[in-house]
Amino acid sequence: MTDQAVDTDGAQLSGHAAAEPHFLGRTRELKELRADIERAGLDTLSGRKAPRARVLLIAGRPGSGRTALAEELVRQVADRYPDGVLRARLGESDGTPVPVGRAARELLTALELPTPAGAAEDDLTAALRDALADRRVLLLLDDAADAEQVDALLPDAPDCLVVAVSSGPLTGISDVRPCTLGGLDTKSALELLTRYTGSVRITVDPRAAEGLVEECQGQPAALTLAGGWLAARPKAAVSDLAKQLRSDGNEGTPLSRVFRLTHGLLPTPAARILRLLALAPAGLVDPHTASALAGCSVGTARTTLDDFVALGLLRSVDSPLPQYEVPGCLYPLFKALAHTQERPAELQLARARMLERTVRLLQSCRAITETDDLEAREKLQDMPRALRFPTPRAAADWLRIRRPSLLAAARLAVADGEVDTLARRLMSQLVRALVAHVGTQAAAPDLYDIHGLVLDVAERRGLHRERAAALLNLADVDARTGRTADALARYRAALDAGREANDPYATGRAMESVGGAHLELGDYDRAADWFGRALAQRLARDERVEAARLYGRIAAAHTYAGRYGEAQRAWRAALAGYRRAGDVAAHARALSELARVQEYAGRPEESLRTCQEAVEWARRAEDVRLQAALHLRIADTLEHLGDPTAARMHRGAAERMLGEEAPEHDSSPEQGGNACEIRSASAED
């Protein structure tokens, strides 16, 4: 957070109230915290080097300014940590603890390090500790729910510093330096009010101002709301607000009392929008979210949200697109009002409108990338102008900025259990948008989580077809990341679900994938058996190209097992299938693989003839790289047969082909080397 950031949980203010906001007060606390950084730890005093990072704890109730103090401390000492500052929020807006694995993944992403999709929490935290072991970083952990969350993320590096923000002690973490916050000092509290009201209204009645500070108990969040209330009513005296708070009695906290007063004086439409913001995923709001929740125009929603920022009810997020955040200290108050003043049916309808708007925005986000598709262009033009993105870059930026709230929306929709149809549509469109703009590989961690949510809904609703699809998607990621045993279990579960759904695609895909998992595990007999089961289904459905491909997978299993005769028979069956289907490129590759098996079987003359035939088919397919690879294999075979002159000719032909093809494909030398290896395994597994 920069010095200009807004934080109504602390004493930093929005630019709506001041041109150059800066941190207020807490001089003593800052001095003590900085001294704690320098102070020797218990391990150092006992003569041992500290095994882990020093932990400073800033404890206080929500609204006490704990986050603002932590950010100011970070700003003051950041230059001591040359490897930078990392931030993680460990609590959702509703107080739900963030899973440690998700927090570790976000921190690894901030370090631009890989985060394998579906990785276990222990693996992610171990990777984070390894990444920080040789670095000197400052780690800010905000809204920590308990010591276990913080402990799991602590670097094993004594040169690092961890600043944790929590409501209470972190019992169980050794040598924690706590700093417990109360209210602001009177001078700082009055300066905070002055930024909203101007100096005149404070100086003309200093006692009333001090009384207002006392009513707010010096809590920055309560004072911020009080200042916003006074700024919106320039003719009201400070004493008027103090009297109203006193007349309200002592029911609730100072923050809740000022909030009730602020909410009560809002226009009815604005008050309703405020209450419905409790439904915003992850507490993140944009004009579209507010518009859908309240059923108003996007322009009206944005104006209202800006008004809320001026009143201290929302925090404006530093973003290229208008985005706001519900302060954590205010979220419970928003939620309580929503449940007491809105009917459950109205809340459900508002949630459904928000999810429907999100689905349509995701459709538009994906459609802008499909400019070559006439149908997609027509659908895009049929959408309201407010839902259309001007360029693919604008859509990608929106997706990147809104990613946390979109993922939170999917999690909340699934947890709700009453909007499963919308939840399924939302997750489907989110997957497509991520693939279109980010790519399958880069978005894999998010896609893995989404497929897990799809599985939850499918199991809850008994949707066997969707359950099979989700299990296949999850298993594919497990297989790609080396968790082959886990993948195998999921492929088998997908097979059962596919059979229950009577879905031939899912069952065939699952059987083949089970075979692929066994192949990866080195169980070649089971691999060939499962490929054979999948083949039988393809043949029964007269799917010749797929059947030919499965013959190739069976041949690969036999080849690994050293059963070269069976492998050759399977490749010849694959060749017959490709020939009937007219697939020239696949026919050429199948011939090249048959030649490889013949070479393994000790039949170089047959391998040479098959390679020469494969070259002709590769030429017909215009596959230059395959032709080059085959010429190199022919050269190796000729050398083995004692004809080095012919071998040199074929090697020269391969080099010329690769040299001519390299500029067109921008191939690197490493890529050229890999061109000689022709894989028979399917990319699906």
C-alpha positions as CSV (number, residue, x, y, z in Angstrom):
1,M,0.0,0.0,0.0
2,T,1.4,3.4,-1.0
3,D,1.3,6.5,1.1
4,Q,-1.8,7.6,-0.9
5,A,-3.7,4.4,-0.1
6,V,-7.0,4.4,1.7
7,D,-7.4,2.4,4.9
8,T,-10.4,3.1,7.1
9,D,-9.1,0.4,9.4
10,G,-6.4,2.8,10.3
11,A,-5.4,6.5,10.3
12,Q,-4.6,6.9,6.6
13,L,-7.2,8.8,4.6
14,S,-8.6,9.0,1.1
15,G,-7.6,11.6,-1.4
16,H,-11.2,12.8,-1.2
17,A,-10.4,14.5,2.1
18,A,-6.8,15.6,1.7
19,A,-4.4,16.2,-1.2
20,E,-1.4,14.6,0.5
21,P,-2.6,12.1,3.2
22,H,0.0,10.8,5.5
23,F,0.1,8.6,8.6
24,L,-1.0,10.1,11.9
25,G,0.1,9.5,15.4
26,R,1.4,6.2,16.9
27,T,4.8,7.7,17.5
28,R,5.4,5.7,20.6
29,E,4.3,2.4,19.0
30,L,6.5,3.0,16.0
31,K,9.5,3.7,18.2
32,E,8.9,0.5,20.2
33,L,8.5,-1.6,17.1
34,R,11.6,-0.3,15.5
35,A,13.5,-0.9,18.7
36,D,12.2,-4.5,18.8
37,I,13.7,-5.1,15.4
38,E,17.1,-4.1,16.7
39,R,16.8,-5.9,20.0
40,A,18.5,-9.3,20.4
41,G,16.3,-12.3,20.4
42,L,16.2,-15.1,22.9
43,D,18.3,-17.4,20.7
44,T,21.0,-14.7,20.2
45,L,21.1,-14.1,24.0
46,S,21.6,-17.8,24.6
47,G,24.4,-17.9,22.0
48,R,22.5,-19.6,19.2
49,K,21.8,-18.1,15.9
50,A,18.1,-17.5,15.4
51,P,16.8,-20.3,13.1
52,R,13.8,-18.3,11.9
53,A,12.7,-14.8,11.0
54,R,11.9,-12.3,13.7
55,V,8.2,-11.8,14.3
56,L,6.6,-8.5,15.3
57,L,2.9,-8.6,16.2
58,I,0.6,-5.7,15.9
59,A,-2.5,-6.6,17.8
60,G,-5.8,-4.7,18.1
61,R,-9.5,-4.8,17.4
62,P,-10.6,-4.2,13.8
63,G,-10.8,-0.5,13.3
64,S,-7.9,0.3,15.7
65,G,-5.5,1.2,12.9
66,R,-3.5,-1.9,13.1
67,T,-3.1,-2.4,9.3
68,A,-2.2,1.3,8.8
69,L,0.5,1.0,11.6
70,A,1.9,-2.1,10.0
71,E,2.1,-0.4,6.6
72,E,3.8,2.6,8.1
73,L,6.3,0.5,9.9
74,V,7.0,-1.4,6.6
75,R,7.4,1.9,4.8
76,Q,10.0,3.1,7.3
77,V,12.2,0.0,7.4
78,A,11.7,-1.4,3.9
79,D,15.1,-0.1,2.7
80,R,16.8,-2.5,5.1
81,Y,15.4,-5.5,3.1
82,P,17.0,-5.4,-0.4
83,D,14.9,-8.4,-1.6
84,G,11.7,-6.5,-1.2
85,V,8.4,-6.6,0.7
86,L,5.9,-9.4,0.4
87,R,2.3,-9.0,1.5
88,A,-0.4,-11.7,2.2
89,R,-3.9,-11.2,3.7
90,L,-4.7,-14.2,5.9
91,G,-8.4,-13.4,6.5
92,E,-11.4,-13.0,4.2
93,S,-13.6,-9.9,4.5
94,D,-16.1,-12.0,6.5
95,G,-13.4,-13.2,8.9
96,T,-12.9,-16.6,7.4
97,P,-9.2,-17.7,7.5
98,V,-7.5,-17.9,4.2
99,P,-6.1,-21.4,3.6
100,V,-2.4,-21.4,4.1
101,G,-1.8,-23.1,0.8
102,R,-3.5,-20.3,-1.1
103,A,-1.5,-17.6,0.8
104,A,1.7,-19.5,0.1
105,R,0.8,-19.7,-3.6
106,E,0.1,-16.0,-3.8
107,L,3.5,-15.2,-2.2
108,L,5.3,-17.6,-4.6
109,T,3.6,-15.9,-7.5
110,A,4.7,-12.5,-6.2
111,L,8.3,-13.9,-6.2
112,E,7.7,-15.0,-9.8
113,L,8.3,-18.6,-8.9
114,P,6.4,-21.7,-10.2
115,T,3.4,-22.9,-8.2
116,P,2.4,-26.4,-9.5
117,A,-1.4,-26.8,-9.8
118,G,-2.9,-28.9,-7.1
119,A,0.3,-28.9,-5.0
120,A,-0.3,-29.8,-1.4
121,E,-0.2,-27.1,1.3
122,D,3.0,-28.6,2.8
123,D,4.7,-28.6,-0.5
124,L,3.8,-24.9,-1.2
125,T,5.0,-23.7,2.2
126,A,8.2,-25.7,1.9
127,A,8.8,-24.1,-1.5
128,L,8.2,-20.7,0.0
129,R,10.6,-21.3,2.8
130,D,13.2,-22.6,0.3
131,A,12.7,-19.4,-1.8
132,L,13.2,-17.1,1.2
133,A,16.1,-19.0,2.7
134,D,18.7,-16.9,0.9
135,R,16.8,-13.7,0.7
136,R,16.4,-10.7,3.0
137,V,12.7,-9.8,2.8
138,L,10.1,-8.2,4.9
139,L,6.9,-10.2,5.1
140,L,3.6,-8.5,6.1
141,L,0.9,-10.9,7.1
142,D,-2.4,-9.1,7.6
143,D,-5.5,-10.3,9.4
144,A,-3.9,-13.4,10.8
145,A,-6.5,-15.6,12.5
146,D,-4.1,-17.7,14.6
147,A,-0.5,-18.7,15.2
148,E,-0.8,-21.8,12.9
149,Q,-1.3,-19.6,9.9
150,V,1.7,-17.4,10.6
151,D,3.9,-20.3,11.7
152,A,3.4,-22.1,8.4
153,L,4.6,-19.1,6.4
154,L,7.6,-18.1,8.6
155,P,10.8,-18.1,6.6
156,D,13.7,-20.2,8.0
157,A,15.9,-17.1,7.6
158,P,17.0,-14.9,10.5
159,D,17.7,-12.0,8.2
160,C,14.0,-11.8,7.3
161,L,11.4,-9.9,9.3
162,V,7.7,-10.8,9.6
163,V,5.2,-8.2,10.7
164,A,1.9,-9.9,11.6
165,V,-1.4,-8.2,12.2
166,S,-4.0,-10.0,14.4
167,S,-6.8,-9.5,16.8
168,G,-5.0,-11.4,19.6
169,P,-1.8,-13.1,20.7
170,L,0.1,-15.6,18.5
171,T,0.6,-18.2,21.2
172,G,3.0,-20.9,20.1
173,I,5.4,-18.8,18.1
174,S,8.5,-18.2,20.1
175,D,10.0,-14.7,20.7
176,V,7.1,-12.8,19.3
177,R,7.3,-9.0,20.0
178,P,3.7,-7.8,20.6
179,C,2.4,-4.3,20.2
180,T,-1.2,-3.9,21.4
181,L,-3.1,-0.9,20.1
182,G,-5.6,1.4,21.9
183,G,-7.0,4.6,20.6
184,L,-5.1,7.5,18.9
185,D,-3.8,10.3,21.1
186,T,-6.1,13.3,21.3
187,K,-3.9,15.5,19.1
188,S,-3.7,13.0,16.3
189,A,-7.4,12.2,16.6
190,L,-8.3,15.9,16.2
191,E,-6.0,16.2,13.2
192,L,-7.8,13.2,11.6
193,L,-11.2,15.0,12.1
194,T,-9.7,18.3,10.8
195,R,-8.9,16.6,7.5
196,Y,-12.5,16.1,6.9
197,T,-14.1,19.1,8.5
198,G,-11.4,21.8,8.1
199,S,-9.7,23.5,11.0
200,V,-12.5,26.1,11.7
201,R,-15.1,23.7,12.9
202,I,-12.6,22.1,15.3
203,T,-11.1,25.2,16.7
204,V,-14.3,27.1,17.3
205,D,-15.5,24.3,19.7
206,P,-12.4,22.4,20.9
207,R,-14.3,20.8,23.8
208,A,-17.0,19.4,21.5
209,A,-14.3,18.0,19.3
210,E,-12.5,16.4,22.2
211,G,-15.8,15.0,23.4
212,L,-16.4,13.5,20.0
213,V,-12.9,11.9,20.1
214,E,-13.8,10.5,23.5
215,E,-17.1,9.1,22.2
216,C,-15.1,7.4,19.5
217,Q,-12.5,6.2,22.0
218,G,-9.9,7.5,19.7
219,Q,-10.5,4.6,17.2
220,P,-9.4,5.6,13.7
221,A,-12.2,3.8,11.9
222,A,-14.9,5.4,14.0
223,L,-13.2,8.8,13.7
224,T,-13.0,8.4,9.9
225,L,-16.8,7.7,9.7
226,A,-17.4,10.7,12.0
227,G,-15.3,12.9,9.9
228,G,-17.1,11.7,6.7
229,W,-20.5,12.4,8.4
230,L,-19.4,16.0,9.3
231,A,-17.9,16.6,5.8
232,A,-21.2,15.6,4.2
233,R,-23.0,18.1,6.5
234,P,-21.0,21.4,6.4
235,K,-23.6,23.2,8.4
236,A,-23.7,20.7,11.3
237,A,-21.6,21.5,14.4
238,V,-19.2,19.0,15.8
239,S,-21.2,19.1,19.0
240,D,-24.3,17.9,17.1
241,L,-22.6,14.7,16.2
242,A,-21.2,14.2,19.7
243,K,-24.7,14.7,21.2
244,Q,-26.3,12.2,18.8
245,L,-23.7,9.6,19.7
246,R,-24.2,10.2,23.5
247,S,-28.0,10.0,23.1
248,D,-27.5,6.6,21.3
249,G,-26.3,5.2,24.6
250,N,-23.5,2.7,25.0
251,E,-25.0,-0.1,22.9
252,G,-22.3,-1.5,20.7
253,T,-18.8,-0.3,19.9
254,P,-18.0,3.3,19.0
255,L,-17.6,2.2,15.4
256,S,-21.0,0.5,15.2
257,R,-22.7,3.5,16.8
258,V,-21.2,6.0,14.2
259,F,-21.9,3.5,11.4
260,R,-25.6,3.2,12.5
261,L,-25.9,7.0,12.5
262,T,-24.2,7.3,9.0
263,H,-26.3,4.6,7.5
264,G,-29.5,6.1,9.0
265,L,-29.0,9.4,7.2
266,L,-28.2,7.9,3.8
267,P,-30.8,8.3,1.0
268,T,-32.9,5.1,0.8
269,P,-31.4,3.8,-2.5
270,A,-27.8,4.4,-1.3
271,A,-28.5,2.8,2.0
272,R,-29.8,-0.3,0.2
273,I,-26.7,-0.5,-2.0
274,L,-24.5,-0.2,1.1
275,R,-26.3,-3.1,2.8
276,L,-26.1,-5.3,-0.3
277,L,-22.3,-4.8,-0.6
278,A,-22.1,-7.5,2.1
279,L,-22.7,-9.9,-0.7
280,A,-19.6,-8.7,-2.7
281,P,-17.1,-11.6,-3.1
282,A,-14.0,-11.1,-1.1
283,G,-15.3,-7.6,-0.1
284,L,-14.2,-6.4,-3.6
285,V,-16.6,-4.1,-5.4
286,D,-16.7,-2.5,-8.8
287,P,-19.5,-0.5,-10.4
288,H,-20.9,-3.5,-12.2
289,T,-21.1,-5.5,-9.0
290,A,-22.9,-2.7,-7.2
291,S,-25.2,-2.2,-10.2
292,A,-26.2,-5.8,-10.4
293,L,-26.7,-6.1,-6.7
294,A,-29.0,-3.1,-6.5
295,G,-30.6,-3.3,-9.9
296,C,-29.5,0.2,-10.9
297,S,-27.4,1.7,-13.7
298,V,-23.6,1.3,-13.7
299,G,-23.2,5.1,-13.7
300,T,-25.4,5.5,-10.6
301,A,-23.6,2.7,-8.9
302,R,-20.2,4.3,-9.5
303,T,-21.3,7.7,-8.2
304,T,-22.7,6.0,-5.1
305,L,-19.5,4.1,-4.5
306,D,-17.5,7.3,-4.8
307,D,-19.8,8.9,-2.2
308,F,-19.2,6.0,0.1
309,V,-15.5,6.5,-0.2
310,A,-15.9,10.1,0.8
311,L,-17.9,9.0,3.8
312,G,-15.2,6.5,4.9
313,L,-17.6,3.6,4.2
314,L,-15.5,2.1,1.4
315,R,-11.8,2.0,0.5
316,S,-10.8,2.9,-3.1
317,V,-8.3,0.4,-4.5
318,D,-5.3,1.6,-6.5
319,S,-6.3,0.1,-9.8
320,P,-6.5,1.1,-13.5
321,L,-10.2,0.2,-13.3
322,P,-12.6,1.6,-10.7
323,Q,-12.5,-0.8,-7.8
324,Y,-13.4,-0.6,-4.1
325,E,-13.0,-2.7,-1.0
326,V,-15.2,-3.1,2.0
327,P,-13.0,-2.4,5.1
328,G,-12.7,-5.5,7.2
329,C,-13.9,-3.7,10.3
330,L,-17.1,-2.6,8.6
331,Y,-18.0,-5.9,6.8
332,P,-19.7,-7.4,9.9
333,L,-21.8,-4.2,10.2
334,F,-22.8,-4.4,6.5
335,K,-23.7,-8.0,6.9
336,A,-25.8,-7.5,10.0
337,L,-27.8,-4.8,8.3
338,A,-28.3,-6.9,5.2
339,H,-29.8,-9.7,7.2
340,T,-32.0,-7.6,9.5
341,Q,-33.3,-5.1,6.9
342,E,-33.4,-7.2,3.7
343,R,-35.7,-10.2,3.2
344,P,-33.9,-13.5,2.4
345,A,-35.5,-13.7,-1.0
346,E,-34.3,-10.3,-1.9
347,L,-30.7,-11.2,-0.8
348,Q,-30.9,-14.3,-2.9
349,L,-32.2,-12.4,-5.9
350,A,-29.4,-9.8,-5.5
351,R,-26.8,-12.5,-5.4
352,A,-28.3,-14.1,-8.5
353,R,-28.3,-10.8,-10.4
354,M,-24.6,-10.3,-9.4
355,L,-23.6,-13.8,-10.6
356,E,-25.6,-13.4,-13.8
357,R,-23.8,-10.1,-14.6
358,T,-20.5,-11.7,-13.8
359,V,-21.3,-14.6,-16.2
360,R,-22.2,-12.1,-19.0
361,L,-19.0,-10.1,-18.4
362,L,-16.9,-13.3,-18.6
363,Q,-18.7,-14.2,-21.9
364,S,-17.8,-10.8,-23.3
365,C,-14.3,-11.1,-22.0
366,R,-13.8,-14.3,-23.9
367,A,-15.7,-13.3,-27.0
368,I,-13.5,-10.3,-27.6
369,T,-10.7,-12.7,-28.3
370,E,-12.7,-14.6,-31.0
371,T,-12.7,-11.9,-33.6
372,D,-12.4,-14.5,-36.4
373,D,-15.6,-16.2,-35.4
374,L,-18.7,-14.6,-37.0
375,E,-21.1,-16.1,-34.5
376,A,-19.0,-14.8,-31.6
377,R,-18.8,-11.3,-33.1
378,E,-22.6,-11.3,-33.5
379,K,-23.2,-12.4,-29.9
380,L,-20.8,-9.7,-28.7
381,Q,-22.6,-7.0,-30.7
382,D,-25.9,-8.1,-29.2
383,M,-24.6,-7.4,-25.7
384,P,-25.4,-4.1,-24.0
385,R,-22.6,-1.5,-24.5
386,A,-21.9,-1.5,-20.8
387,L,-20.9,-5.2,-20.9
388,R,-18.6,-4.9,-24.0
389,F,-14.9,-4.5,-23.8
390,P,-13.3,-2.2,-26.4
391,T,-10.2,-4.3,-27.0
392,P,-8.8,-7.7,-26.0
393,R,-6.2,-5.9,-23.9
394,A,-8.9,-4.1,-21.9
395,A,-10.6,-7.5,-21.4
396,A,-7.4,-9.1,-20.2
397,D,-6.7,-6.2,-17.8
398,W,-10.2,-6.6,-16.4
399,L,-9.7,-10.3,-15.9
400,R,-6.4,-9.8,-14.2
401,I,-7.6,-7.1,-11.8
402,R,-10.9,-8.9,-11.0
403,R,-9.3,-12.3,-10.7
404,P,-9.5,-12.5,-6.8
405,S,-13.1,-11.5,-6.7
406,L,-14.0,-13.8,-9.6
407,L,-12.5,-16.8,-7.9
408,A,-14.1,-15.7,-4.6
409,A,-17.5,-15.4,-6.4
410,A,-17.1,-19.0,-7.6
411,R,-16.2,-20.3,-4.1
412,L,-19.1,-18.4,-2.5
413,A,-21.6,-19.6,-5.2
414,V,-20.7,-23.2,-4.6
415,A,-20.8,-22.8,-0.8
416,D,-24.2,-21.2,-1.1
417,G,-25.8,-24.3,-2.5
418,E,-28.9,-22.6,-3.7
419,V,-27.5,-21.2,-7.0
420,D,-25.8,-24.2,-8.4
421,T,-27.0,-23.6,-12.0
422,L,-25.5,-20.1,-11.9
423,A,-22.4,-21.4,-10.2
424,R,-21.9,-23.9,-12.9
425,R,-22.3,-21.3,-15.7
426,L,-20.0,-19.0,-13.8
427,M,-17.2,-21.6,-13.5
428,S,-17.6,-22.6,-17.1
429,Q,-17.2,-19.1,-18.4
430,L,-14.4,-18.3,-15.9
431,V,-12.4,-21.4,-17.2
432,R,-12.9,-20.3,-20.8
433,A,-11.9,-16.7,-20.1
434,L,-8.8,-17.7,-18.3
435,V,-7.7,-20.1,-21.0
436,A,-8.4,-17.5,-23.7
437,H,-6.4,-14.7,-22.0
438,V,-3.9,-16.4,-19.7
439,G,-3.4,-19.8,-21.3
440,T,-4.0,-23.3,-20.0
441,Q,-0.5,-23.7,-18.5
442,A,-0.2,-20.3,-16.8
443,A,-3.8,-20.5,-15.4
444,A,-3.4,-24.2,-14.3
445,P,-3.4,-23.4,-10.5
446,D,-6.7,-21.4,-10.8
447,L,-8.2,-24.0,-13.2
448,Y,-7.4,-26.8,-10.8
449,D,-9.3,-25.0,-8.0
450,I,-12.2,-24.3,-10.3
451,H,-12.4,-27.9,-11.4
452,G,-12.5,-28.9,-7.7
453,L,-15.5,-26.6,-7.2
454,V,-17.2,-28.1,-10.2
455,L,-16.7,-31.5,-8.7
456,D,-18.3,-30.4,-5.4
457,V,-21.4,-29.2,-7.2
458,A,-21.6,-32.3,-9.4
459,E,-21.4,-34.6,-6.4
460,R,-23.9,-32.6,-4.5
461,R,-26.4,-32.6,-7.4
462,G,-25.7,-36.1,-8.7
463,L,-24.5,-34.8,-12.1
464,H,-22.5,-37.8,-13.2
465,R,-21.5,-36.3,-16.6
466,E,-20.1,-33.2,-15.0
467,R,-18.5,-35.2,-12.2
468,A,-16.7,-37.3,-14.8
469,A,-15.5,-34.2,-16.7
470,A,-14.2,-32.6,-13.5
471,L,-12.4,-35.7,-12.4
472,L,-10.8,-36.0,-15.8
473,N,-9.6,-32.4,-15.7
474,L,-8.2,-32.7,-12.2
475,A,-6.5,-36.0,-13.0
476,D,-4.9,-34.5,-16.1
477,V,-3.3,-31.8,-14.0
478,D,-2.2,-34.4,-11.4
479,A,-0.6,-36.5,-14.2
480,R,1.2,-33.5,-15.7
481,T,2.6,-32.5,-12.3
482,G,4.0,-35.9,-11.4
483,R,1.2,-37.1,-9.1
484,T,0.5,-40.2,-11.2
485,A,-0.9,-42.3,-8.4
486,D,-3.5,-39.6,-7.6
487,A,-4.2,-39.2,-11.3
488,L,-4.9,-42.9,-11.6
489,A,-7.4,-42.9,-8.7
490,R,-9.2,-40.0,-10.3
491,Y,-9.2,-41.5,-13.8
492,R,-10.9,-44.7,-12.3
493,A,-13.4,-42.5,-10.5
494,A,-14.1,-40.7,-13.7
495,L,-14.7,-44.0,-15.5
496,D,-17.3,-45.0,-12.9
497,A,-19.0,-41.6,-13.2
498,G,-18.9,-41.8,-17.0
499,R,-20.6,-45.2,-16.9
500,E,-23.3,-43.9,-14.6
501,A,-23.9,-41.1,-17.0
502,N,-23.8,-43.4,-20.0
503,D,-21.3,-41.1,-21.5
504,P,-19.2,-42.9,-24.1
505,Y,-16.7,-40.0,-24.5
506,A,-16.0,-39.9,-20.8
507,T,-15.7,-43.6,-20.4
508,G,-13.4,-43.9,-23.5
509,R,-11.3,-41.0,-22.4
510,A,-11.1,-42.4,-18.8
511,M,-10.1,-45.9,-20.0
512,E,-7.3,-44.5,-22.2
513,S,-6.1,-42.2,-19.4
514,V,-6.0,-45.1,-16.9
515,G,-3.8,-46.9,-19.5
516,G,-1.6,-43.8,-19.8
517,A,-1.2,-43.6,-16.0
518,H,-0.2,-47.3,-15.9
519,L,2.3,-46.6,-18.7
520,E,3.8,-43.8,-16.7
521,L,4.1,-46.0,-13.7
522,G,5.9,-48.7,-15.7
523,D,3.1,-51.3,-15.6
524,Y,3.1,-52.0,-19.4
525,D,0.8,-55.0,-19.3
526,R,-2.0,-53.1,-17.5
527,A,-1.4,-50.1,-19.9
528,A,-1.8,-52.3,-23.0
529,D,-4.9,-53.9,-21.4
530,W,-6.6,-50.5,-20.7
531,F,-5.7,-49.1,-24.1
532,G,-7.3,-52.3,-25.6
533,R,-10.5,-51.7,-23.7
534,A,-10.6,-48.1,-25.0
535,L,-9.9,-49.4,-28.5
536,A,-12.8,-51.8,-28.3
537,Q,-15.2,-49.0,-27.6
538,R,-13.8,-46.9,-30.4
539,L,-14.1,-49.7,-32.9
540,A,-17.7,-50.4,-31.7
541,R,-18.5,-46.8,-32.5
542,D,-16.6,-46.9,-35.8
543,E,-14.3,-44.1,-34.7
544,R,-11.5,-45.1,-37.1
545,V,-9.0,-42.2,-36.5
546,E,-9.3,-42.6,-32.7
547,A,-8.9,-46.3,-33.0
548,A,-5.8,-45.9,-35.1
549,R,-4.3,-43.6,-32.5
550,L,-5.1,-46.2,-29.8
551,Y,-3.3,-48.9,-31.8
552,G,-0.3,-46.6,-31.6
553,R,-0.6,-46.4,-27.8
554,I,-0.9,-50.1,-27.5
555,A,2.2,-50.4,-29.7
556,A,4.1,-48.0,-27.4
557,A,3.2,-50.1,-24.3
558,H,4.5,-53.3,-26.1
559,T,7.6,-51.5,-27.2
560,Y,8.4,-50.4,-23.6
561,A,7.8,-54.0,-22.5
562,G,10.2,-55.3,-25.2
563,R,7.5,-57.1,-27.0
564,Y,8.5,-55.9,-30.5
565,G,6.5,-58.4,-32.5
566,E,3.2,-57.3,-30.9
567,A,4.3,-53.7,-31.2
568,Q,4.9,-54.1,-35.0
569,R,1.5,-55.7,-35.4
570,A,-0.2,-52.8,-33.5
571,W,1.6,-50.2,-35.6
572,R,0.5,-52.0,-38.8
573,A,-3.1,-51.9,-37.6
574,A,-2.6,-48.1,-36.9
575,L,-1.3,-47.6,-40.4
576,A,-4.3,-49.3,-41.9
577,G,-6.6,-47.1,-39.9
578,Y,-4.8,-43.9,-41.0
579,R,-4.7,-45.0,-44.6
580,R,-8.5,-45.6,-44.6
581,A,-9.0,-42.2,-42.9
582,G,-6.7,-40.4,-45.4
583,D,-4.6,-38.9,-42.6
584,V,-1.3,-38.5,-44.4
585,A,0.7,-36.9,-41.6
586,A,-0.4,-39.5,-39.0
587,H,0.4,-42.2,-41.5
588,A,3.9,-40.9,-41.9
589,R,4.5,-40.7,-38.2
590,A,3.2,-44.2,-37.7
591,L,5.6,-45.5,-40.3
592,S,8.5,-43.7,-38.6
593,E,7.5,-45.4,-35.3
594,L,7.2,-48.8,-36.9
595,A,10.8,-48.3,-38.3
596,R,12.0,-47.5,-34.8
597,V,10.5,-50.7,-33.4
598,Q,12.0,-52.7,-36.3
599,E,15.4,-51.2,-35.4
600,Y,14.9,-52.2,-31.8
601,A,14.0,-55.7,-32.9
602,G,17.3,-56.1,-34.7
603,R,16.0,-55.8,-38.3
604,P,17.9,-52.8,-39.7
605,E,17.2,-53.7,-43.4
606,E,13.4,-53.7,-42.7
607,S,13.8,-50.5,-40.7
608,L,15.7,-48.8,-43.5
609,R,12.9,-49.7,-46.1
610,T,10.2,-48.5,-43.7
611,C,12.1,-45.2,-43.1
612,Q,12.4,-44.6,-46.8
613,E,8.6,-45.2,-47.2
614,A,8.0,-42.8,-44.3
615,V,10.1,-40.1,-45.9
616,E,7.8,-40.2,-49.0
617,W,4.7,-39.9,-46.8
618,A,6.2,-37.1,-44.8
619,R,7.0,-35.3,-48.0
620,R,3.3,-35.7,-49.0
621,A,2.3,-34.3,-45.6
622,E,4.8,-31.4,-46.1
623,D,6.3,-32.2,-42.7
624,V,9.9,-31.0,-43.1
625,R,11.0,-31.7,-39.6
626,L,9.8,-35.3,-39.8
627,Q,11.6,-35.7,-43.1
628,A,14.8,-34.4,-41.5
629,A,14.4,-36.7,-38.5
630,L,13.9,-39.7,-40.8
631,H,16.9,-38.8,-42.9
632,L,19.0,-38.7,-39.7
633,R,17.6,-42.1,-38.6
634,I,18.4,-43.5,-42.1
635,A,21.9,-42.2,-41.8
636,D,22.4,-43.9,-38.5
637,T,21.0,-47.2,-39.9
638,L,23.3,-46.9,-43.0
639,E,26.3,-46.4,-40.8
640,H,25.3,-49.5,-38.8
641,L,25.0,-51.4,-42.1
642,G,28.5,-50.2,-43.2
643,D,27.6,-47.6,-45.8
644,P,29.1,-44.3,-44.5
645,T,29.0,-42.5,-47.9
646,A,25.2,-42.9,-48.2
647,A,24.9,-42.0,-44.5
648,R,26.7,-38.7,-45.0
649,M,24.3,-37.9,-47.9
650,H,21.2,-38.4,-45.8
651,R,22.7,-36.5,-42.9
652,G,23.5,-33.6,-45.2
653,A,19.9,-33.7,-46.5
654,A,18.6,-33.5,-43.0
655,E,20.9,-30.5,-42.1
656,R,19.7,-28.6,-45.2
657,M,16.1,-29.3,-44.4
658,L,16.5,-28.1,-40.8
659,G,18.5,-25.1,-41.9
660,E,15.8,-24.0,-44.4
661,E,13.0,-24.6,-41.9
662,A,14.6,-22.9,-38.9
663,P,14.0,-19.3,-39.9
664,E,10.4,-19.9,-40.7
665,H,9.7,-21.5,-37.3
666,D,12.4,-19.6,-35.4
667,S,13.8,-22.8,-34.1
668,S,16.6,-22.9,-31.6
669,P,19.4,-25.5,-31.8
670,E,17.8,-27.3,-28.9
671,Q,14.5,-27.5,-30.7
672,G,16.3,-28.9,-33.8
673,G,17.8,-31.6,-31.6
674,N,14.4,-32.6,-30.3
675,A,13.1,-32.9,-33.8
676,C,14.7,-36.3,-34.1
677,E,12.6,-37.8,-31.4
678,I,9.2,-38.9,-32.5
679,R,6.9,-39.6,-29.6
680,S,4.1,-42.1,-29.8
681,A,2.4,-41.1,-26.6
682,S,-0.7,-39.1,-26.8
683,A,-0.6,-35.5,-25.6
684,E,-3.8,-36.1,-23.6
685,D,-2.0,-37.9,-20.9
